[in-house]
Amino acid sequence: MPDPVVALRVAALRLLTRRDHSRAELKAKLAAQAESEEQLDAVLERLQAERLLSDSRFATQRVVARAGRYGNARLRQELRQTGVSDDEIAAALPEAGDETERCRQVWARKFKQLPQSAEERGKQMRFLQYRGFSGDAIRRVMRGAEE
């Protein structure tokens, strides 16, 4: 019968070959397979020591991949839900680029024309807010769109 630690490591590596995971995500996915929490923590510690598991790398990759569609607030929320620390989130967010420019690109892709009424303007602003862009970035885009 195979060693449970080796089996746990193989399962973790199988998940990590598909995409990077945060430590908390990987722990949740492997919890059912582990005999004890100490065993699971030991495997995760070893993967981190070997740099196969990294929350900062995960956060940076996630931010870069999703920055074209979402604002900083949404990116921050998604990373928190996956168990990434606030320090690592703060280090990864600058990789997304200028939030106002990203907001302008999302607005242009979705709407393509200026709002004709206050109701339409509200709809556009709510859409951008739902996407996680800051109020400041939204106001700049809407002001720039009217110019």
Secondary structure by P-SEA (a helix, b strand, c coil): cccaaaaaaaaaaaaaaaccccaaaaaaaaccccccaaaaaaaaaaaaaaccccaaaaaaaaaaaccccccaaaaaaaaaaacccaaaaaaaccccccaaaaaaaaaaaccccccccaaaaaaaaaaaaaacccaaaaaaaaaaaac
